[in-house]
Amino acid sequence: MSLRSKTLRGLVWQGLGRGGERLARLLANVALARLLSPDDFGLIGVVAAALAAVEAVAFLASEQAIIHSDRGRHCEFLDTAFWLASGRGLIIGVGFLTAAPFAARFFERPDATPLFCVAAMQPFITGLASPRVSLLMKDMRFAIWSTYRFCCSLLGMGATIALAIWLRSAWALLIGQLVMTIILTTGSYVVAPFRPRWRFDADSWRELRTFGLRAAGTPLLLALIFQAPAILLGRGAGLGVLGVFLLSQRLVDIPRDVSLQTIGVVATPAYSSIKADRSRLLRTWLMSLKMIGQISLPLAAILAWVGNDLPRVVYGNEYTGETGLVAMLAAASALSGMLAVTGPLFWGTGLPSYDRTAQFARIIVLYGLGAWLTVRFGGRGLAAAIVAALAVSFVVALVLVRSIIEASWKRICLALLPGCMCAAILLTVLLLSDQIIRSTGWGRLAIGGSVGCPLVAVGLVWSFRDLRARRMKTPPTTAAATEA
């Protein structure tokens, strides 16, 4: 199959898999919200934040290195990657177990020390996964990859709900996460069989180390960014407020998930395979930016208009946050979707340090502005800081993208224009409808859904028709040279 065909097929499979997983996770959260309290979600949020920070310090980038390296399929490379990952998982697990009492006291919940101790098992279990799973992404075999992830997620979420019915505490969420990790690790050997051998190749180690050093610091920055709610809200505002914020954020994270888990996952190996051809990189990246803009920006506009009625209907009144919280989180999700288009280009071309620069700008604004706004306005203030940080990071990322593929600002703006216009028109129509029908609750969700679903479908069809039209216009003699 050509690269274009692989990319389109990968987008379809990853979209179906990720969309189905998001829907299942939403239904699971609806059930869990009625079985557990916001404090339980907040408590697991701070445990996850502490574990993510420790894991980020010892990040190896083995998966990304396998995808990027020309030697990624070699047995000695995979063996070396496996032993590095399993050793890393063991070291992180022991280190987190040792630090568990201090982490619990930092979040002013010493009674949660057993939760932190049990969570230390997760990185070791993850490190035992088959490294050949990364080859599914490298070879763009997303039908197997997406099905594997979707089935494992369904089993894990089912186990979590069963545990919540039985335990009715935060332990259900933690044990459910561990069960899902075990299922993912076991399933990796089913879809990508691998038998590790006792060998450690020096050349493979040097290549893995070099790639990891290029990415050094980026995972820690990302961990601090994504765990900012737990760090800034968990101590000051309380775990209940944190739980409400996290569940609201998960509801409106659809645009970011579409970008990061669908286009981003597929784009990284696609960029890696054409990293030497800058003109093809330019065309492919601009098409990705246009596609995600046509999907994520209108979605974010609808979510912002629905506002706090969304968590109120889905989770219940107990999970309704401050006025305007969901609207700002929707804006942050749209910006995050745009930013997620740039990261795969940096990693696919072997320049993860560029992603680190963009994320560093983001974290400075997030914590510099967020610490003050969170104290002053609570969760709503943190959401505003997240929006500002994403906007700054996106501008920095675009500057760095232009240094790689020499994209003009005019072409970037033209790629974003359809999505911006569609979102602006849609939001205007919805705001005008408020003057006629003052809908709330289920009525507001019904209006937003009836407008949003057809619009997203049109955006997808438009994007794929554009891709096909470009292919048909390509002269036969140059088709092989422009397949991106």
Secondary structure, DSSP 4 states (H G I P E B T S, - for coil): --HHHHHHHHHHHHHHHHHHHHHHHHHHHHHHHHHS-HHHHHHHHHHHHHHHHHHHHT---HHHHHHH-TTTTSHHHHHHHHHHHHHHHHHHHHHHHHHHHHHHHHTT-GGGHHHHHHHTHHHHHHHTS-TTHHHHHHTT-HHHHHHHHHHHHHHHHHHHHHHHHHH-SHHHHHHHHHHHHHHHHHHHHHHS-----S---HHHHHHHHHHHHHTTTHHHHHHHHHTHHHHHHHHHT-HHHHHHHHHHHHHH-HHHHIIIIIIIHHHHHHHHHTTT-HHHHHHHHHHHHHHHHHHHHHHHHHHHHHTTHHHHHHT-GGG--STTHHHHHHHHHHHHHHHTTHHHHHHHTT-HHHHHHHHHHHHHHHHHHHHHHHHHHTHHHHHHHHHHHHHHHHHHHHHHHHHHH---HHHHHHHHHHHHHHHHHHHHHHHHHHTT----THHHHHHHHHHHHHHHHHHHHHHHHHHHHHHHHS-GGGGGGS--
